[in-house]
Amino acid sequence: MDEKRPSIGRKGSESEMSDMDIFGFGNPLIDVVTRVNDDFLAKYNLGKNATVLAEPNHEAIFDEFVDQSAEDLDIDYMPGGTIQNALRYTQWIVGKNNPVANYIGAVGDDYYGKLLQKKVKQEDGLGVRYKCVPDMATGTSVILCSADGKTKSVVTNLGASRKFDNHYLMSNFWFCERARLVLTSGHMLAVCSNAVMFTAKHCQEWGKDFVFNIGASYVTNRFKRELNTLMPYIDFLFCNSDEAQAYAAINGYNSQDIREIAKMLASEPKMSYKNANIPNHYKSQRTVIVTQRDNQPVLVASSLSDEVDEYPVPELSNDEFKDTVGSGDALIGGFLAMYIDGRTVDECIRCGLYCAAECCKQIGCVLPPMMTFKPEDDSYVNNNNVIKTNDSKTNHNSINEEEEEDNEDEEEEEYEEKEVYA
């Protein structure tokens, strides 16, 4: 970029980072990642890079993994779900001792539900509160990667995550009320669209940013009415090129050019703030971030600009690259880590691309052991000039801290030995 784009943080904010916590809700899943050939995809009528909800003809795929895992398939298990993954990467950038994000969703009362609690909360440092659903299995995404890892097909059995409802949202709404930013995805339109709309309106009424990831092409096809109703409330829209083109087709854009579509998405009608103390012109802005395949640049369009900016994707060697699982989620996570600190669009995207590249170096959406990203000024400074590092400690009121005292006297449950990360 020849010229720095302006900061996209809240104008004139004097708040500390603790007042800019992120609230996210989504489908907490276990990702089951493996490599398969084209014949395997054809057997289940799956296209390359398809993302689908499991139907009766897909359900046998989960049993097939169990049956073949010992001999034919090399399988990795890890935490999944697009919003959970994104916030894991946000927390990774900021540091687990600087909690900035809280997340809720529904899991089963089973091994995998307990495993998510252990991995996401204790090891990754993300504040989580799961609704524990008895007699239902934790949701699972089977991710079928090509041999080179460059394409993937995803089949998701939502399982217990379908039991997320308005009641559970409202029982945890305090975390949303104190947040400065709300993050969710189109996947939740299949689970509880009322909760998505309720939080979007809350953001509009209270001057918060509503960040939305379309998540899958099927969202635009199956939930056109809900998505179009939601669009005027969206401040930041993330999607990939397939999702953008699907939205364009179903809404009559008459264009398949990704740059044009990005600009048209940014220019969709936008709601104004209801709060008289907040300037209406700010809420009229929407930023759209579109990712593309095959090392094509990330596109950024704004309703306040006629230009669509391009950000080149870091190149990885064949030895470094493993797969693209979760890379889009990681990009959102890195973007938000810089955004909550009032950084420029350039810096937000730069951090997002760093996270996406690091994710592509892992098998699945796994947090790397080392975080080396540095903002351009070599510090992490909030609006009150407090330097943040991964070793600093703060007094944020995260879900984890709220539950810490309750858990002090509980013996740690012993888990069956099982490899979760590659």
C-alpha positions, 0 to 999 in steps of 0.5 A: 500500500502506498498510503496508510489507510486511516484507523478504523478504531472507535474515534475519540475513544479513551477506553482501556483495552478492558472496555473493548472486550469481544463477545462471540457466539457460535458452534463449538466443534471438534475438527477431524482433519484428514487427507483423502483422494477424489474417489473418497469425495465422489463416494459422498458426492462432495465437491472440492472446497464444498462446505455442507451440513451433514445429511443422511447420505453424509452421516456414514462418513463419520463412521467410516473415519472410525472404521478406517482410522487405524489402517487407512487414514491419518486423522488429527483432532482439534478444537473447531468452529469458525468463531471459536477458532477466530477468537483463539487466534485473537487471544493468541496474538494478545496473549493468554494473560491479557484476556480480551474475548469471551465466547459461548456455545453448546456442547455435549456432555461427553469426552469431546465437550470436556476436551474443548473445555480443557483445550480452549479454556485452559490451554488457549486462554479463551474465556468460554462458557459452554451450554452442556447438553446431556444425551447429545454428542458434541458437534463435529466437522470432518475436514477432508483435505487433498493430498497437497492440503490446498483444497478441502471439503467440510461436512459438519454434524452440528450435534449439541451445538444446535441446542444453543438458544435465546435463553442461553444467550440471555443468561450470558448476556452480561458478557455481551453488554460489556463488550465493545464488539460482537462476533458471530457467523452465518452458521448461527442462522441455521441454529438460532437466527433470532439470537443473531438478530438480537445481538445485531440490534443491541450493537446498533442501539449501544454503539458497538461493532457488529462483525459477521462472517458469512462462513459458507456458501450454503448460508446465502442460499438457505438463509437469504431472507435472514442474511438480507435482514441482517446486512444493514446492521453489519459493520465488518463483513468477512467472506471468501470469494465463493461466498461473495459470488453466491451472495451476488448471484442470489441478490441479482448483482449481475457480476462475478467480478470479486472486486465489484462484488466487494464494493457492492457489499460495502455499499449495501444500505446501512443502519444508523445509530439510535444513540443520539450521543454517537455520530450517525456518520460513523455507523454508516460505514461498512468494511468488507474483507474478501479472501481468495484462493490460490495466493490471490490477494485479500480485498478490502472495500469500504462504503466510504471509499470508491477504491478496493484495496488489495493485500498480497498473501504471504508465500509459503514454501512447500515444506512450510505449507500444510493445509488451509484449514482454519486460515480464514478464521485465523485471519479474522482473529488477527484482524480483531486483535489489532482492531480492538487496539485502534490500529489502521486497516493496514495493520489489522490486515497485516496481522490477519495475514500473519495469523493465516500464514501461521495457521497454514503451517499447521495441520488444522487450526492449531495455535503455533507455539510461538507468536512473533508478530509485532505492530509496526511501532514494535509495541502493543499500545492501547489508547491510554498508552499502556504497553501490552505484551504476552507476559503482562497481566491485567484485571479483565473480567473474563469468563475464565476469571469469573469461574476460577474461584468456583474451580479452585477446589475441584479436582482436575478430571483425568482425560483418556490419553489421546493425541489432539494436536499434530 
